[in-house]
Amino acid sequence: MTKLQNPVLMATIGAAQGLRGEVRVKSYTLDPSALGDYGHLHSEDGRVFEILEVREAKNLAIVRFRGVNDRNAAEGLRGLDLFIERDKLPDEELDDDEFYYADLEGLEAVDGTGHNHGTVTGIFDFGAGNLLELKGPGKRPVLIPFSEAAVLEIDFENGRLLIDPVAAGLDSEDEDGPGSRKRRPPREEE
């Protein structure tokens, strides 16, 4: 079992569904029922999963894998992340201004002055919009909004994101300007 060179997270297995070995799967594809179109899925521990059946159910997919034939086997897969190799994703269907989130990982985040704010190490969505995780050497990871105000340009050829550090929440504006966090001293009682 080979380890993937450039893995892309496609799905996370949830609870068992029924008695025949089906599982609920949170699919990270636009169409959850298309999960089987990418070929075999791989887990981090090297196991390979072949999808036999996929059907949609609300915001997830119900999947039956080859070799998972009962509820006990299905329950043993709960929480497992499934990946494919990046080159299995179809690039020819993308417009010029479209890309896969996985392609953002590894890009350097720089501002207009050329200051490096770190490398994109993850993309998260906690419900209020997408966030990019930046990690620099010797720095703690920080999250910035993945918005047009914060991320001004994406340059895949040079491996960079041009960001506005103020809109990204990395720098504050001048001391007295909008968005400053300068506190006023408490008023004295007269």
Buried (B, 14 or more C-beta within 10 A) or exposed (E): EEEBEBBBEBBBBBEBBEEEBBBBBEBBBEEBBEBBEBEBBBBEEEBBBEBBEBEBEEEBBBBBBEEBEEBEBBEEBEEBBBBBBBEBBEEEEEEEEEEBBBBBBEBBBBBEEEEEBBBBBBBEEEEEEBBBBBBBEEEEEBBBBBBEEBBBEBEEEEEBBBBBBBBBBBEBEEEEEEEEEEEEEEEEEE
